[in-house]
Amino acid sequence: MNLPTLKKRGKGSFELSSPVRIEAAASAAGPFEKKGRLRGAFDLTFDDPYLGEKTWEKAEGSLARRTVARLYEKSSLSPAETDFFFAGDLERQCMASTQGLLPYDVPYCGLYGACSTFGEGLILASALLDGGFGRAAGVITTSHFSTAEREYRTPLVYGKQRQPSAQHTVTGGGAVLLAAGPAPDGEPYAAVTRFRVGRMRDMGIADPGNMGAAMAPAAAETLTGFLEDFGRKADDYDLILTGDLGQVGYEIVRDLTGAMGFPLGGVYDDCGRLLYHEEQDAHAGGSGAGCSSLVFVASVLPRLLRGELKRVLLAPTGALLSAVSLLQGESIPGICHLIEVEARSGKEDF
C-alpha cells in the first residue's frame, strides 16, 4: 500500500504541495465599521444595521448573501464551478451563513470556530484543493454587533455599562474564493502556502467582557509553534496578525511570545485593533467572526497584490463559549488557527 506523502512539518504545522491562490475576495461593512480606520476600503457598506430586514438576525443573513454576490461578480468562477463553500457566524446553528448561502446552490459546509472560523475555513478549503478533491472553494465569515450582543451578553435595551476590556462585535464580513492551479502569466496573486491547526486552551476566564485574555494563550502557542516548526522568527514576515484579541489580548500575546523566546517585534498587530478610531469608543477593539475576514479582505489582501507585503501570517482567534455555557458559569476556552499567505505572480511554484 502506497501512503501519500505526509505534509506535516515539525510538531503540528503543515505545508501545501502547491500554493492555493486566492482567486477573488469581497468585503462588507456596517455603519460603525465604515467610519473606522479602514474607511473607503470595503466593497459594500451599509447605513442601516437592519439592511432593510425586520430583525438583526435576518440582516446578517442578508449581509452574507450580498457579500457572496459581490464575490462572484469579481470572480471568473461561478457557483456551479465551486466544489465547496465553508461559512460561519456567531448565530445559533450558523443561521446567517445558511440564509446567506442558500440561494447559490453550492456544496455547503457550515462551520463554528467562533471568531477563529475564517482561519478554520481557509485551512479546510486549502487542504481539500491541495489534495485534489476540487478546483475551487469559497470561505465566508460574518458577524453583527446586535445579534452577538443578544446571543452572548446583556440585551442592548438594558443599557449596561461595558468594562474597558470589552470589545465591539464587528458588523461585517469577508469572503474569498480559492482556486487550485496557477494564475495567468505575470498576474500578481496571493496564495495560501502553510497552516497550523490550533489547540484549545482554557485559562479559567469566564468573563465574556474579557475575551482577549481568554484567547491570548492559544494565540501565543499557535504562533510560536508554527515559527518553531519552520525554524523561523517574526522578522521573516512583513506582517503577523492575530484575529480579534483587541488591545488586552494583543498585549498579553506580546508578553507571552517574548517569554517563550519568539518576540514578535514591530511586524505584529491584531485585527481587532485595526478597525476603529480611538474616538469611536470601541473599548478594547473589534471582535467577531467577521473581524479577521473583513480586515484581511479589505486591507491585507490588497497590500499583498500591490507587492507592499510579501509574506503574512494570519492567525484568527476564537472564544469557544455559547449562550448556555455562559449562563451556567463555565469558563471560556480559546483557540487560534494560523495561515501563511504569500504574494506570488504568474506560474511561480506550480
C-alpha positions as CSV (number, residue, x, y, z in Angstrom):
1,M,0.0,0.0,0.0
2,N,1.5,3.4,-1.1
3,L,0.7,6.0,1.5
4,P,0.5,9.7,0.4
5,T,3.5,11.9,1.3
6,L,3.0,13.4,4.7
7,K,2.7,17.2,4.6
8,K,3.1,17.7,8.3
9,R,6.1,19.7,9.4
10,G,7.5,19.7,12.9
11,K,5.1,19.1,15.8
12,G,1.9,20.4,14.3
13,S,2.2,22.6,11.2
14,F,1.6,21.7,7.5
15,E,2.9,22.8,4.1
16,L,0.9,22.6,0.9
17,S,2.4,20.7,-2.0
18,S,1.2,23.5,-4.3
19,P,0.1,27.0,-3.1
20,V,-3.6,27.6,-3.3
21,R,-4.3,31.0,-4.8
22,I,-7.0,33.5,-3.8
23,E,-8.9,34.0,-6.9
24,A,-11.3,36.7,-5.7
25,A,-12.4,38.4,-2.5
26,A,-15.2,40.6,-1.3
27,S,-15.9,42.6,1.9
28,A,-18.9,44.2,3.6
29,A,-19.0,46.7,6.5
30,G,-21.7,48.1,8.7
31,P,-22.4,51.7,9.7
32,F,-19.9,51.8,12.5
33,E,-17.2,50.0,10.6
34,K,-17.4,52.2,7.5
35,K,-16.4,55.2,9.7
36,G,-13.4,53.5,11.1
37,R,-9.7,53.3,10.2
38,L,-10.3,51.3,7.0
39,R,-12.9,53.7,5.7
40,G,-13.2,53.5,1.9
41,A,-11.6,50.1,1.7
42,F,-14.7,47.9,1.6
43,D,-16.6,46.5,-1.4
44,L,-20.0,47.1,0.3
45,T,-21.1,49.3,3.1
46,F,-24.4,49.8,4.9
47,D,-26.0,52.7,6.7
48,D,-28.9,50.7,8.1
49,P,-27.9,47.9,10.7
50,Y,-31.2,46.1,9.7
51,L,-30.2,46.1,6.0
52,G,-33.9,46.6,5.3
53,E,-34.9,43.4,7.2
54,K,-37.2,43.0,10.1
55,T,-34.6,41.5,12.5
56,W,-30.9,41.8,13.2
57,E,-30.5,38.1,12.5
58,K,-32.1,38.4,9.1
59,A,-29.9,41.4,8.5
60,E,-26.8,39.3,9.0
61,G,-28.1,36.7,6.6
62,S,-28.7,39.4,4.0
63,L,-25.1,40.8,4.6
64,A,-23.7,37.3,3.9
65,R,-25.8,36.9,0.8
66,R,-24.8,40.2,-0.6
67,T,-21.1,39.6,0.1
68,V,-21.2,36.3,-1.7
69,A,-23.0,38.0,-4.7
70,R,-20.2,40.6,-4.9
71,L,-17.6,37.8,-4.6
72,Y,-18.9,36.1,-7.7
73,E,-19.2,39.4,-9.5
74,K,-15.5,39.9,-9.0
75,S,-14.6,36.3,-9.9
76,S,-14.2,34.4,-13.2
77,L,-15.7,31.4,-11.4
78,S,-19.4,30.7,-10.9
79,P,-21.3,29.0,-8.1
80,A,-21.6,25.9,-10.3
81,E,-17.8,25.7,-10.5
82,T,-17.4,25.9,-6.7
83,D,-16.7,22.5,-5.2
84,F,-17.0,23.5,-1.5
85,F,-18.2,26.6,0.4
86,F,-17.3,27.0,4.1
87,A,-19.2,29.5,6.1
88,G,-19.7,30.5,9.7
89,D,-21.0,33.2,12.0
90,L,-21.9,33.6,15.7
91,E,-25.7,33.0,15.5
92,R,-27.2,29.8,16.8
93,Q,-26.8,26.9,14.3
94,C,-24.9,29.4,12.0
95,M,-28.2,30.7,10.6
96,A,-26.7,33.8,9.0
97,S,-24.4,31.5,6.9
98,T,-27.3,29.2,6.0
99,Q,-29.5,32.1,4.9
100,G,-26.6,33.8,3.0
101,L,-25.5,30.7,1.0
102,L,-29.0,29.1,0.4
103,P,-29.7,31.0,-2.9
104,Y,-26.4,29.9,-4.5
105,D,-26.9,26.1,-4.5
106,V,-23.2,25.4,-3.6
107,P,-21.8,22.4,-1.7
108,Y,-22.1,23.9,1.7
109,C,-20.2,23.3,5.0
110,G,-21.4,25.3,8.0
111,L,-18.5,25.9,10.5
112,Y,-18.4,27.1,14.0
113,G,-15.0,28.1,15.5
114,A,-16.3,31.3,17.0
115,C,-14.1,34.2,15.8
116,S,-11.5,31.8,14.5
117,T,-13.8,30.4,11.9
118,F,-12.2,32.3,9.0
119,G,-8.9,30.6,9.7
120,E,-10.7,27.2,10.0
121,G,-12.4,27.7,6.7
122,L,-9.2,28.8,4.9
123,I,-7.4,25.7,6.2
124,L,-10.1,23.2,5.2
125,A,-10.6,24.8,1.8
126,S,-6.8,24.9,1.0
127,A,-6.2,21.4,2.2
128,L,-9.0,20.0,0.1
129,L,-7.9,21.8,-3.0
130,D,-4.2,20.9,-2.5
131,G,-5.3,17.3,-2.0
132,G,-7.1,17.2,-5.4
133,F,-10.6,17.0,-4.1
134,G,-11.8,20.0,-6.0
135,R,-10.7,23.0,-8.1
136,A,-12.4,25.9,-6.3
137,A,-13.7,26.6,-2.8
138,G,-15.2,29.5,-1.0
139,V,-14.9,30.8,2.5
140,I,-17.0,33.5,4.2
141,T,-17.5,34.6,7.8
142,T,-19.8,37.3,9.1
143,S,-20.8,38.9,12.4
144,H,-23.3,41.5,13.6
145,F,-23.0,43.7,16.7
146,S,-26.6,43.4,17.7
147,T,-27.0,39.6,17.0
148,A,-23.9,38.9,19.1
149,E,-25.0,41.1,22.0
150,R,-28.4,39.5,22.0
151,E,-26.8,36.0,21.9
152,Y,-24.0,36.3,24.4
153,R,-24.3,39.4,26.5
154,T,-26.7,41.8,28.1
155,P,-29.6,42.9,25.8
156,L,-28.9,46.3,24.3
157,V,-32.0,47.9,25.7
158,Y,-30.8,47.2,29.2
159,G,-28.0,49.8,28.7
160,K,-25.4,48.1,30.8
161,Q,-22.0,49.9,31.0
162,R,-19.2,47.9,29.3
163,Q,-15.9,47.4,31.0
164,P,-12.6,48.7,29.3
165,S,-11.6,45.1,28.4
166,A,-14.9,44.6,26.4
167,Q,-14.8,44.6,22.6
168,H,-17.2,45.8,19.9
169,T,-18.5,42.9,17.7
170,V,-18.0,43.8,14.1
171,T,-21.0,44.2,11.8
172,G,-19.5,43.0,8.5
173,G,-17.5,40.1,7.0
174,G,-15.3,39.0,4.2
175,A,-15.4,36.2,1.6
176,V,-12.7,34.6,-0.6
177,L,-12.7,32.1,-3.5
178,L,-9.7,29.8,-3.5
179,A,-8.6,28.1,-6.7
180,A,-6.1,25.3,-7.5
181,G,-3.6,25.9,-10.3
182,P,-1.7,29.0,-11.4
183,A,-2.8,32.5,-12.2
184,P,-2.4,33.8,-15.7
185,D,1.2,34.6,-16.6
186,G,2.6,37.6,-14.9
187,E,-0.6,38.4,-12.9
188,P,0.1,39.0,-9.2
189,Y,-1.9,36.9,-6.7
190,A,-1.9,35.9,-3.1
191,A,-1.5,32.2,-2.2
192,V,-2.0,30.1,1.0
193,T,1.2,28.1,1.5
194,R,1.3,26.7,5.0
195,F,-1.0,26.4,8.1
196,R,-1.4,25.3,11.6
197,V,-4.5,24.0,13.4
198,G,-4.7,25.3,16.9
199,R,-5.4,23.5,20.1
200,M,-7.9,24.6,22.7
201,R,-6.6,26.3,25.8
202,D,-8.7,27.1,28.9
203,M,-7.2,29.5,31.4
204,G,-10.3,29.6,33.6
205,I,-11.6,33.0,32.4
206,A,-15.4,33.2,32.5
207,D,-16.0,36.8,31.7
208,P,-17.4,37.4,28.2
209,G,-16.3,41.0,28.6
210,N,-12.6,39.9,28.6
211,M,-12.4,37.5,25.7
212,G,-9.0,38.9,24.6
213,A,-7.4,37.4,27.7
214,A,-9.2,34.1,27.3
215,M,-7.9,33.7,23.7
216,A,-4.4,35.1,24.1
217,P,-2.6,31.9,25.4
218,A,-3.9,29.8,22.5
219,A,-2.7,32.5,20.1
220,A,0.7,32.6,21.6
221,E,1.0,28.9,21.5
222,T,-0.1,28.6,17.8
223,L,2.3,31.4,16.7
224,T,5.4,30.2,18.5
225,G,4.6,26.5,17.5
226,F,4.4,27.5,13.8
227,L,7.6,29.6,13.9
228,E,9.4,26.7,15.7
229,D,8.2,24.1,13.3
230,F,9.6,26.0,10.3
231,G,12.7,27.4,12.0
232,R,11.6,31.0,11.5
233,K,11.3,34.2,13.5
234,A,8.9,37.1,13.4
235,D,11.2,39.2,11.2
236,D,10.9,36.6,8.4
237,Y,7.4,38.1,7.9
238,D,6.2,41.5,6.8
239,L,3.0,41.2,8.9
240,I,1.7,38.9,11.7
241,L,-1.9,39.4,12.5
242,T,-4.0,37.7,15.2
243,G,-7.7,37.7,14.7
244,D,-9.6,39.7,17.3
245,L,-7.7,39.8,20.6
246,G,-8.2,43.5,20.9
247,Q,-5.8,45.7,22.9
248,V,-5.9,43.5,26.0
249,G,-5.2,40.2,24.3
250,Y,-2.6,41.8,22.0
251,E,-0.5,43.0,24.9
252,I,-0.8,39.5,26.5
253,V,0.4,37.8,23.4
254,R,3.4,40.2,23.1
255,D,4.4,39.3,26.7
256,L,3.8,35.5,26.2
257,T,5.6,35.1,22.9
258,G,8.6,37.1,24.2
259,A,8.8,35.0,27.3
260,M,8.7,31.9,25.0
261,G,11.7,33.1,23.0
262,F,9.8,34.3,20.0
263,P,9.4,38.1,20.3
264,L,7.1,39.5,17.6
265,G,8.6,42.9,17.3
266,G,7.2,45.6,15.0
267,V,5.5,43.2,12.5
268,Y,2.8,42.1,14.9
269,D,-0.7,43.6,15.2
270,D,-4.2,42.4,15.8
271,C,-7.2,42.8,13.5
272,G,-9.4,44.0,16.4
273,R,-7.0,47.0,16.9
274,L,-7.1,48.0,13.2
275,L,-10.8,48.6,12.5
276,Y,-11.8,51.6,14.7
277,H,-10.6,55.0,15.6
278,E,-10.0,55.9,19.2
279,E,-12.8,58.4,19.2
280,Q,-15.3,55.7,18.2
281,D,-15.0,54.3,21.8
282,A,-14.9,50.6,20.8
283,H,-13.1,50.0,24.2
284,A,-10.5,47.2,23.7
285,G,-11.2,47.0,19.9
286,G,-13.1,44.9,17.4
287,S,-14.2,41.2,17.7
288,G,-16.5,38.8,16.0
289,A,-16.4,36.1,13.3
290,G,-16.3,38.9,10.7
291,C,-13.4,40.7,12.2
292,S,-10.4,38.9,10.7
293,S,-12.1,38.2,7.4
294,L,-13.1,41.8,7.0
295,V,-9.6,43.2,7.8
296,F,-7.9,40.5,5.7
297,V,-10.0,41.1,2.6
298,A,-10.2,44.9,2.8
299,S,-6.7,45.7,4.0
300,V,-4.2,42.9,3.9
301,L,-5.0,41.2,0.6
302,P,-4.8,44.4,-1.5
303,R,-1.4,45.1,0.0
304,L,-0.2,41.6,-1.0
305,L,-1.5,42.1,-4.5
306,R,0.3,45.5,-4.7
307,G,3.5,44.0,-3.6
308,E,3.7,46.0,-0.4
309,L,3.6,42.8,1.6
310,K,5.4,39.6,0.6
311,R,4.7,37.2,3.4
312,V,1.9,37.3,6.0
313,L,0.8,35.2,8.9
314,L,-2.9,35.5,9.7
315,A,-3.9,33.8,13.0
316,P,-7.7,34.2,13.6
317,T,-8.6,33.6,17.3
318,G,-11.8,32.4,18.9
319,A,-13.5,32.3,22.3
320,L,-15.4,29.0,22.4
321,L,-18.4,29.9,24.5
322,S,-22.1,29.5,24.0
323,A,-25.1,31.3,25.4
324,V,-25.8,28.3,27.6
325,S,-22.3,27.7,28.8
326,L,-22.1,31.4,29.7
327,L,-25.3,31.3,31.8
328,Q,-24.0,28.2,33.6
329,G,-20.8,30.0,34.6
330,E,-18.4,27.9,32.5
331,S,-15.0,29.2,31.6
332,I,-14.2,30.2,28.1
333,P,-11.6,28.0,26.1
334,G,-9.6,29.8,23.5
335,I,-8.5,28.6,20.0
336,C,-6.2,30.1,17.3
337,H,-5.6,28.8,13.8
338,L,-2.9,30.1,11.5
339,I,-2.5,30.5,7.8
340,E,0.6,31.7,5.9
341,V,-0.2,33.8,2.8
342,E,2.4,34.9,0.3
343,A,2.5,37.3,-2.7
344,R,3.2,35.5,-5.9
345,S,3.0,36.1,-9.7
346,G,2.3,34.1,-12.8
347,K,3.1,30.3,-12.7
348,E,5.5,30.7,-9.8
349,D,5.9,27.5,-7.8
350,F,3.3,25.5,-9.7
